[in-house]
Amino acid sequence: TLEMSSGVVAAKSSRSGKKEPGACEVCCQKCSDNYNYWATQTTCGAATCGEFGAIFNLLLAIGLFFGLVVPTEVDFGYTNKNRNDDGAIASGPRGQGIIPVISILFIVAVGVFLYKYTRALMFFHEKFTAEAEAAEKAADSRRKLQAQAKEAARRNASRTERVEKASGGAAGGAAAAAE
């Protein structure tokens, strides 16, 4: 059973002395199991977990682009006429270069991410498909072996039954003749 004390859910010990898992432990275990399944058994999850570097670069580029380039473009435009508070050209051909440099960084990061992620998706799709086909072949093989074993057991039982009838019938016929 669960007990609530000062906002924390804790587990009471059962009569056997074993501690039952608390609600947080149960929830965390379910989340962990779901993540492990997603990361190891799904194509998208395996590809995502395999490309942390490309994802980090993409997120950093997105943050820089929408955090620096977009506000600068909205406030000053890409021209030499508008100046910032210090009197320097905020953006433009003679400006700081924030718009072209980070825009190129953004484009490269998106391109690298799409290339690597697509390649990983194809790799894991082929891998999981091959594993599924191998598992299906193994299951078919097991089913065939089980069917063969049942058929052999049925034939063996039929043979045993015929032998018993034949030996019982011969013994019964000999007993009848003796009388």
C-alpha positions in Angstrom: 0.0 0.0 0.0 1.0 3.6 -0.5 1.3 6.2 2.2 1.3 10.0 1.7 3.4 12.0 4.1 4.4 15.6 3.5 3.7 15.4 -0.2 6.0 12.4 -0.8 4.5 9.0 -1.8 6.3 6.2 0.0 5.7 2.5 0.1 4.8 0.7 3.3 6.4 -2.7 4.0 4.1 -5.6 3.5 3.6 -8.3 6.1 6.3 -10.5 4.5 8.8 -7.8 5.2 9.5 -7.0 1.5 9.2 -3.4 0.5 6.7 -2.7 -2.2 7.8 -0.3 -4.9 6.4 3.2 -4.6 4.4 5.1 -7.2 7.5 7.0 -8.3 9.5 3.8 -8.7 6.7 2.1 -10.7 6.2 5.2 -13.0 10.0 5.6 -13.5 10.3 1.9 -14.3 7.5 2.1 -16.9 9.1 5.2 -18.5 12.5 3.5 -18.6 11.0 0.3 -20.1 9.2 2.4 -22.7 12.3 4.4 -23.6 14.4 1.2 -23.8 11.8 -0.3 -26.2 11.7 2.8 -28.3 15.5 3.2 -28.4 16.2 -0.4 -29.3 13.2 -1.9 -31.0 11.9 0.9 -33.3 13.5 2.3 -36.4 12.9 5.9 -35.5 14.1 5.5 -31.9 17.3 3.6 -32.9 18.1 6.2 -35.5 17.5 9.1 -33.1 19.7 7.6 -30.4 22.4 6.8 -32.9 22.7 10.4 -34.1 23.1 12.5 -30.9 25.8 14.6 -32.5 23.8 15.6 -35.5 20.8 16.3 -33.3 22.8 18.5 -31.0 24.2 20.4 -33.9 20.8 20.9 -35.4 19.3 22.1 -32.1 22.2 24.5 -31.5 21.8 25.9 -35.1 18.1 26.3 -34.6 18.7 28.2 -31.3 21.2 30.5 -32.9 19.2 31.1 -36.0 15.9 31.9 -34.3 17.6 33.5 -31.3 20.0 35.8 -33.2 19.4 36.0 -36.9 15.6 36.3 -36.9 15.5 39.1 -34.3 18.3 41.0 -36.0 16.6 40.7 -39.3 13.3 41.9 -37.9 14.9 44.8 -36.0 17.4 46.1 -38.5 16.9 44.3 -41.9 19.9 43.3 -44.0 21.2 46.8 -44.9 24.1 49.1 -44.1 21.7 52.0 -43.3 20.4 50.8 -39.9 22.7 51.0 -37.0 22.5 49.5 -33.5 22.7 51.4 -30.2 26.6 51.5 -30.4 26.5 53.2 -33.8 27.8 50.1 -35.6 26.1 48.5 -38.6 23.9 45.8 -37.1 23.6 43.8 -40.2 24.2 44.1 -43.9 27.1 43.6 -46.3 29.4 45.7 -44.1 27.8 44.5 -40.8 28.9 42.0 -38.2 28.1 39.0 -40.5 25.7 37.4 -38.1 23.0 36.8 -40.7 25.0 35.1 -43.4 27.3 33.1 -41.1 24.6 31.7 -38.9 22.3 31.2 -41.9 25.0 29.1 -43.5 25.6 27.2 -40.2 21.8 26.6 -40.0 21.6 25.3 -43.6 24.7 23.0 -43.1 23.4 21.7 -39.8 20.0 20.9 -41.3 21.6 19.2 -44.3 24.0 17.1 -42.2 21.1 16.1 -39.9 18.8 15.1 -42.8 21.6 13.1 -44.4 22.7 11.3 -41.3 19.2 10.7 -39.9 18.0 9.3 -43.3 21.0 7.1 -43.6 20.4 5.8 -40.0 16.7 5.3 -40.7 17.5 3.2 -43.7 20.1 1.2 -41.8 17.9 0.4 -38.9 14.9 -0.3 -41.1 17.0 -3.0 -43.0 18.4 -4.3 -39.7 15.0 -4.7 -38.0 13.4 -6.1 -41.2 16.1 -8.7 -41.4 15.7 -9.6 -37.7 12.0 -9.9 -38.1 12.4 -12.2 -41.2 14.9 -14.3 -39.3 12.5 -14.6 -36.4 9.6 -15.5 -38.7 11.8 -18.2 -40.4 12.8 -19.6 -36.9 9.1 -19.7 -35.9 8.1 -21.4 -39.1 10.9 -24.0 -38.5 9.7 -24.6 -34.9 6.1 -25.0 -36.1 7.2 -27.5 -38.8 9.2 -29.5 -36.3 6.3 -29.5 -33.8 3.9 -30.6 -36.6 6.4 -33.4 -37.6 6.7 -34.5 -34.0 2.9 -34.6 -33.6 2.6 -36.6 -36.8 5.3 -39.0 -35.7 3.6 -39.4 -32.3 0.3 -40.0 -34.0 1.8 -42.7 -36.3 3.6 -44.3 -33.4 0.4 -44.4 -31.4 -1.4 -45.9 -34.4 1.3 -48.5 -34.9 1.2 -49.4 -31.2 -2.6 -49.7 -31.3 -2.4 -52.0 -34.3 0.3 -54.2 -32.7 -1.8 -54.4 -29.5 -4.9 -55.4 -31.5 -2.9 -58.0 -33.5 -1.3 -59.5 -30.4 -4.5 -59.4 -28.4 -6.5 -60.9 -31.3 -4.0 -63.7 -31.8 -4.0 -64.5 -28.1 -7.8 -64.5 -28.0 -8.0 -66.7 -31.1 -5.5 -69.2 -29.5 -7.5 -69.3 -26.3 -10.7 -69.9 -28.2 -9.1 -72.7 -30.1 -7.7 -74.3 -26.9 -11.2 -74.6 -25.5 
